[in-house]
Amino acid sequence: MTIWENQGSALVGKVQLRDNRRGKAVLLPPGQAGGAVAIVIPAAGGQAAATVAIEDALHDLTPESIISVLCAKERAFGSGRLPPLETA
């Protein structure tokens, strides 16, 4: 289960990459960058981390992480009937 933390108006949580590295998901509310979801992928060999849109990181994320991110986005910022997201 992903633990989501508030950082300003965004939510940040850890995600699992298919190659066993851990990255971070940043969920922005509607109105900020169009309510985008960014994935921060750590680089190997001391290089800078890459920040990409979730659409560009789907092949890097485990299915569980994709589901966790999409559900958190809907629970935090959506207008559906899912219960509100609890944050740390």
NORLIN-V514596 format. One record per helix or strand. SS is the DSSP state (alpha for helix, beta for strand). FROM is the first residue (numbers start at 1). LEN is the number of residues. If there is no record, write none. Layout:
ss-><SS,SS>
from-><FROM,FROM>
len-><LEN,LEN>
This chain:
ss-><beta,beta,beta,alpha,beta,beta,alpha,beta,alpha>
from-><5,10,22,33,37,50,54,61,63>
len-><3,8,6,3,5,4,4,1,15>
